[in-house]
Amino acid sequence: MIRLFTLICALGALSACGGSRGGYNPGGSYGTGAVLFASGPINSACMQAGRREASSARCGCIQAVADRQLSSAEQRRGVRVFKDPHQLQEARQSDRKSDNDFWAVWKEFGTTAATLCSAT
């Protein structure tokens, strides 16, 4: 059950993304028609994870959101989450401050990525 929850969290937060319907601009408004895309470690991990929902547009959008919300260290740790989603569950249940901080940041990132990237 825990593994299923972790997988759902990881998939929902990370790979349910793509180009935004109305777009997003750095000022925080929607409706510009822009499509988010970037390349980087999250994009590569997303494409290599082998999930059927993964696409270049979707993974590129996830990377663009990651570039806005996650530090380089958080992105490196996120790459490990793609390879082993159970690590996210372990961070959520951990008593270590660093794990709790990562869980909070990753959860917010996932919510934003799902919102901005859900159309692709």
HUSUL-V195991 format. One record per residue. N is the residue number from 0. SS is DSSP state (alpha for helix, beta for strand, coil for the rest). PHI is phi in whole degrees, 0 to 359 (* if undefined). PSI is psi in whole degrees, 0 to 359 (999 if undefined). Layout:
# HUSUL-V195991
n->[N | N]
ss->[SS | SS]
phi->[PHI | PHI]
psi->[PSI | PSI]
This chain:
# HUSUL-V195991
n->[0 | 1 | 2 | 3 | 4 | 5 | 6 | 7 | 8 | 9 | 10 | 11 | 12 | 13 | 14 | 15 | 16 | 17 | 18 | 19 | 20 | 21 | 22 | 23 | 24 | 25 | 26 | 27 | 28 | 29 | 30 | 31 | 32 | 33 | 34 | 35 | 36 | 37 | 38 | 39 | 40 | 41 | 42 | 43 | 44 | 45 | 46 | 47 | 48 | 49 | 50 | 51 | 52 | 53 | 54 | 55 | 56 | 57 | 58 | 59 | 60 | 61 | 62 | 63 | 64 | 65 | 66 | 67 | 68 | 69 | 70 | 71 | 72 | 73 | 74 | 75 | 76 | 77 | 78 | 79 | 80 | 81 | 82 | 83 | 84 | 85 | 86 | 87 | 88 | 89 | 90 | 91 | 92 | 93 | 94 | 95 | 96 | 97 | 98 | 99 | 100 | 101 | 102 | 103 | 104 | 105 | 106 | 107 | 108 | 109 | 110 | 111 | 112 | 113 | 114 | 115 | 116 | 117 | 118 | 119]
ss->[coil | alpha | alpha | alpha | alpha | alpha | alpha | alpha | alpha | alpha | alpha | alpha | alpha | alpha | alpha | coil | coil | coil | coil | coil | coil | coil | coil | beta | coil | coil | coil | coil | coil | beta | coil | coil | coil | coil | coil | coil | coil | coil | coil | coil | alpha | alpha | alpha | alpha | alpha | alpha | alpha | alpha | coil | coil | coil | coil | coil | coil | coil | alpha | alpha | alpha | alpha | alpha | alpha | alpha | alpha | alpha | alpha | alpha | alpha | alpha | alpha | coil | coil | alpha | alpha | alpha | alpha | alpha | alpha | alpha | alpha | alpha | alpha | alpha | alpha | coil | coil | alpha | alpha | alpha | alpha | alpha | alpha | alpha | alpha | coil | coil | coil | alpha | alpha | alpha | alpha | alpha | alpha | alpha | alpha | alpha | alpha | alpha | alpha | alpha | alpha | alpha | alpha | alpha | alpha | alpha | alpha | alpha | coil | coil | coil]
phi->[* | 295 | 296 | 296 | 300 | 297 | 297 | 298 | 301 | 296 | 294 | 295 | 282 | 248 | 250 | 264 | 235 | 180 | 289 | 284 | 299 | 260 | 82 | 208 | 247 | 302 | 286 | 101 | 260 | 255 | 96 | 275 | 84 | 287 | 248 | 283 | 200 | 205 | 248 | 165 | 293 | 291 | 303 | 298 | 296 | 299 | 293 | 277 | 290 | 78 | 280 | 293 | 283 | 290 | 215 | 301 | 295 | 294 | 293 | 294 | 293 | 301 | 295 | 299 | 293 | 300 | 298 | 278 | 245 | 246 | 288 | 300 | 295 | 293 | 293 | 298 | 293 | 297 | 300 | 294 | 294 | 298 | 286 | 217 | 303 | 296 | 300 | 293 | 296 | 297 | 295 | 297 | 266 | 288 | 266 | 282 | 300 | 298 | 293 | 296 | 296 | 298 | 302 | 296 | 294 | 293 | 296 | 296 | 302 | 299 | 296 | 295 | 298 | 297 | 292 | 280 | 244 | 289 | 279 | 262]
psi->[319 | 319 | 320 | 315 | 316 | 315 | 316 | 315 | 310 | 314 | 314 | 318 | 331 | 320 | 9 | 39 | 164 | 208 | 138 | 146 | 308 | 355 | 178 | 136 | 159 | 338 | 350 | 7 | 155 | 168 | 10 | 346 | 359 | 147 | 129 | 136 | 138 | 159 | 152 | 193 | 324 | 316 | 311 | 315 | 320 | 314 | 325 | 349 | 342 | 18 | 141 | 336 | 347 | 135 | 164 | 316 | 316 | 312 | 325 | 324 | 317 | 318 | 320 | 319 | 319 | 319 | 329 | 330 | 338 | 142 | 170 | 319 | 319 | 324 | 319 | 318 | 324 | 326 | 320 | 329 | 322 | 321 | 327 | 87 | 338 | 336 | 328 | 318 | 319 | 320 | 320 | 324 | 356 | 155 | 354 | 136 | 318 | 321 | 317 | 320 | 316 | 316 | 314 | 315 | 317 | 322 | 315 | 318 | 314 | 319 | 315 | 315 | 318 | 320 | 313 | 338 | 10 | 342 | 347 | 999]
